[in-house]
Amino acid sequence: MKLNLSADLAVIISIITVFLFANGNAYLGGYLDAFNINPITLNYSVQDKIYIGYLRGFNTFLYSILVVLIFMAVRFIWIAMDLSRKLNNWLDKKLNTAPNSFTPIIHNSSFHEELERSYLKNATLGLSVMIILIITLFILADTEKTATQNAFNDMKNPKFSPVSIKNSEEKDTHKIVLCGSTLCAIMDKNEKVTLEETKNIEFTPKNPPEK
């Protein structure tokens, strides 16, 4: 029991991690696409994408946890109450309109019942996986669309932090869009976006809020 529980938790954690990674990748792709930048060029790490996916999809993350818990509860109830067999018997009574007649007991009937139960279980699991995958694709598409819209809004109402290029006479001539592991996407006063190494960028401290 403990082994099964540990295995289930490991699978759930892995699924959540993959979802957060995909969500972060979708957000970065949608946001940077508005600036015609490929996220690969900024060299984001796997941990960065998971963290961004968590920050940008927190509500979706909670909904996903809720869906997983509901699915586990429904699956437990389904198995505990043997609903597969009950549903099969009910459908057999509704669909089988032939008059009842004596049927000799088959010596391997239990094998067929077990095979049918296994088929129904696998079919239910497969259908559930397909539904979850389709919902996930819609969520990722919505994340990418939202990220692109956020980028356009940021361009209309700039809230980017000012930065300077080292060894440049002019200061605060650029705005920082996003930074990756080694490169940053920066925008100049003509709204041209270029990539610059992080070591060549000087960040300007923010002014303290007025009391």
Backbone torsions as a table, in degrees:
resi	resn	phi	psi	omega
1	MET	NA	-44.1	179.1
2	LYS	-64.7	-38.4	179.9
3	LEU	-65.1	-42.8	178.7
4	ASN	-64.2	-41.1	179.1
5	LEU	-63.8	-42.9	178.6
6	SER	-63.6	-40.3	178.9
7	ALA	-65.4	-42.0	178.5
8	ASP	-62.6	-44.0	179.2
9	LEU	-63.6	-39.7	179.0
10	ALA	-63.4	-41.2	178.9
11	VAL	-65.7	-43.8	-179.7
12	ILE	-63.1	-45.3	179.3
13	ILE	-62.4	-40.2	178.9
14	SER	-64.0	-42.8	179.6
15	ILE	-63.9	-43.8	179.0
16	ILE	-62.6	-42.5	179.8
17	THR	-62.7	-44.0	178.4
18	VAL	-63.2	-40.0	178.8
19	PHE	-63.7	-44.9	179.5
20	LEU	-63.3	-40.1	177.7
21	PHE	-62.1	-47.4	-179.9
22	ALA	-64.6	-37.3	179.5
23	ASN	-67.2	-42.9	176.8
24	GLY	-64.4	-40.2	178.3
25	ASN	-65.1	-39.3	178.6
26	ALA	-65.8	-40.6	179.9
27	TYR	-65.4	-46.8	179.3
28	LEU	-62.0	-41.5	179.2
29	GLY	-62.7	-43.9	179.6
30	GLY	-68.3	-41.2	-177.5
31	TYR	-69.1	-49.4	-176.7
32	LEU	-73.3	-21.7	177.9
33	ASP	-63.6	-30.1	177.3
34	ALA	-64.7	-23.3	178.2
35	PHE	-103.2	10.7	-178.5
36	ASN	57.5	41.4	179.2
37	ILE	-118.5	134.8	175.2
38	ASN	-85.9	127.1	-178.7
39	PRO	-57.2	-25.3	-178.9
40	ILE	-62.6	-32.6	-177.1
41	THR	-66.1	-26.1	179.7
42	LEU	-85.4	-7.0	171.9
43	ASN	56.4	53.8	176.2
44	TYR	-72.0	140.2	177.8
45	SER	-80.7	167.0	178.0
46	VAL	-61.8	-41.1	179.6
47	GLN	-62.9	-38.5	178.4
48	ASP	-61.9	-44.4	-178.2
49	LYS	-67.6	-37.7	176.7
50	ILE	-63.9	-42.8	-179.6
51	TYR	-65.8	-43.9	178.5
52	ILE	-64.9	-39.4	177.3
53	GLY	-62.3	-34.5	177.2
54	TYR	-70.2	-45.4	-177.9
55	LEU	-66.7	-41.4	-174.5
56	ARG	-88.1	-6.4	179.7
57	GLY	-135.5	38.6	-175.8
58	PHE	-62.8	-45.6	179.6
59	ASN	-63.7	-42.8	177.5
60	THR	-62.9	-37.1	178.5
61	PHE	-61.5	-44.2	178.6
62	LEU	-64.3	-42.3	178.2
63	TYR	-62.3	-38.2	179.5
64	SER	-64.8	-42.1	177.1
65	ILE	-60.6	-42.4	179.6
66	LEU	-63.4	-42.7	179.3
67	VAL	-62.8	-42.1	179.5
68	VAL	-63.3	-43.4	179.5
69	LEU	-64.5	-41.7	178.1
70	ILE	-63.9	-42.0	179.1
71	PHE	-61.5	-42.9	179.6
72	MET	-64.5	-40.2	179.8
73	ALA	-66.1	-44.2	179.4
74	VAL	-63.7	-41.5	179.5
75	ARG	-63.6	-40.2	179.0
76	PHE	-64.3	-45.2	179.8
77	ILE	-64.2	-40.6	-179.3
78	TRP	-60.2	-43.8	-178.4
79	ILE	-75.4	-41.8	-176.5
80	ALA	-64.1	-37.1	-178.3
81	MET	-93.3	1.9	178.9
82	ASP	52.6	48.1	-176.7
83	LEU	-69.3	-24.4	179.0
84	SER	-61.7	-46.4	-179.9
85	ARG	-67.3	-41.5	-179.8
86	LYS	-64.2	-41.1	178.5
87	LEU	-66.1	-39.1	178.9
88	ASN	-64.6	-41.7	178.4
89	ASN	-65.5	-39.7	180.0
90	TRP	-65.4	-44.5	178.3
91	LEU	-65.1	-35.7	179.5
92	ASP	-64.6	-39.6	178.5
93	LYS	-68.3	-37.2	-178.0
94	LYS	-75.0	-38.1	-173.8
95	LEU	-91.3	-27.4	-178.7
96	ASN	-86.8	100.7	-177.3
97	THR	-97.9	-0.5	-179.9
98	ALA	-69.2	146.2	179.0
99	PRO	-63.3	144.6	-179.1
100	ASN	-68.0	138.4	177.2
101	SER	-141.5	159.5	-178.5
102	PHE	-68.5	129.6	178.5
103	THR	-123.3	122.4	179.7
104	PRO	-63.0	147.2	-179.3
105	ILE	-72.0	128.0	179.3
106	ILE	-86.2	135.5	-173.9
107	HIS	-65.1	-26.2	-179.2
108	ASN	-109.5	28.7	-179.0
109	SER	-64.1	-33.8	178.9
110	SER	-62.6	-33.2	177.9
111	PHE	-64.2	-43.0	179.9
112	HIS	-67.1	-38.0	177.6
113	GLU	-63.2	-42.7	178.5
114	GLU	-65.7	-38.4	178.5
115	LEU	-65.4	-41.0	178.8
116	GLU	-66.7	-41.3	178.3
117	ARG	-63.1	-41.2	178.7
118	SER	-65.0	-39.4	178.9
119	TYR	-63.8	-45.9	179.6
120	LEU	-62.2	-39.9	179.2
121	LYS	-63.4	-46.4	-179.6
122	ASN	-67.6	-36.8	178.5
123	ALA	-65.4	-42.3	177.6
124	THR	-63.4	-43.1	178.9
125	LEU	-64.2	-43.0	179.4
126	GLY	-63.8	-42.1	178.2
127	LEU	-63.6	-40.7	179.0
128	SER	-63.2	-42.2	178.9
129	VAL	-63.0	-42.0	179.4
130	MET	-63.0	-42.4	179.3
131	ILE	-63.8	-43.5	179.5
132	ILE	-63.1	-40.6	179.5
133	LEU	-64.3	-42.8	179.7
134	ILE	-64.2	-44.5	178.0
135	ILE	-61.7	-40.6	179.6
136	THR	-62.4	-41.4	178.8
137	LEU	-62.6	-41.0	177.5
138	PHE	-64.9	-39.5	178.9
139	ILE	-64.0	-45.0	-179.9
140	LEU	-65.0	-38.9	177.4
141	ALA	-64.1	-40.2	177.9
142	ASP	-67.1	-38.5	177.2
143	THR	-61.3	-44.7	179.8
144	GLU	-64.7	-41.6	178.8
145	LYS	-64.5	-43.2	178.7
146	THR	-63.5	-40.4	179.6
147	ALA	-63.2	-41.9	178.4
148	THR	-63.1	-42.4	178.3
149	GLN	-64.8	-38.3	176.5
150	ASN	-62.3	-38.8	178.9
151	ALA	-64.2	-43.2	178.3
152	PHE	-64.4	-38.9	177.1
153	ASN	-64.8	-38.9	178.6
154	ASP	-66.5	-32.8	178.1
155	MET	-72.1	-33.4	178.0
156	LYS	-73.8	-40.0	179.1
157	ASN	-121.5	81.2	-172.9
158	PRO	-58.1	126.3	174.3
159	LYS	-126.3	20.4	-178.0
160	PHE	-75.2	144.8	180.0
161	SER	-74.9	138.4	178.6
162	PRO	-74.0	141.3	177.2
163	VAL	-138.3	163.9	178.3
164	SER	-126.0	153.7	175.9
165	ILE	-93.3	132.3	179.9
166	LYS	-59.6	147.5	179.7
167	ASN	65.1	16.7	175.8
168	SER	-103.2	138.8	-178.0
169	GLU	-69.6	-37.9	-179.9
170	GLU	-83.8	143.3	-178.6
171	LYS	-113.6	151.9	178.2
172	ASP	52.9	43.4	-178.8
173	THR	-92.4	-9.5	-176.7
174	HIS	-126.0	159.9	174.2
175	LYS	-118.1	137.6	-178.7
176	ILE	-88.7	130.3	-180.0
177	VAL	-91.9	-64.4	176.5
178	LEU	-151.2	152.1	177.7
179	CYS	-121.2	140.7	173.7
180	GLY	-104.7	-151.3	-178.2
181	SER	-71.2	-40.7	-175.8
182	THR	-128.0	-16.0	-177.2
183	LEU	-125.3	153.7	175.5
184	CYS	-125.6	141.9	172.3
185	ALA	-91.9	119.1	-177.4
186	ILE	-123.7	152.3	-177.6
187	MET	-119.5	131.8	178.7
188	ASP	-88.7	-176.2	-175.8
189	LYS	-68.7	-17.6	176.9
190	ASN	-92.8	11.0	179.3
191	GLU	62.6	31.9	173.4
192	LYS	-95.4	128.8	-177.1
193	VAL	-99.9	128.4	177.7
194	THR	-131.5	167.3	177.5
195	LEU	-105.8	136.2	-178.6
196	GLU	-138.4	143.5	177.7
197	GLU	-66.5	142.4	-176.6
198	THR	-61.8	-30.1	-178.9
199	LYS	-69.8	-16.4	-179.6
200	ASN	-98.2	7.6	-176.5
201	ILE	-110.3	134.7	175.3
202	GLU	-109.2	123.3	-178.7
203	PHE	-90.6	139.9	179.9
204	THR	-96.2	123.5	179.3
205	PRO	-62.7	147.7	177.0
206	LYS	-77.1	150.0	176.2
207	ASN	-73.7	139.9	178.8
208	PRO	-65.5	146.8	179.7
209	PRO	-65.2	145.0	179.6
210	GLU	-73.2	140.0	179.5
211	LYS	-90.2	NA	NA
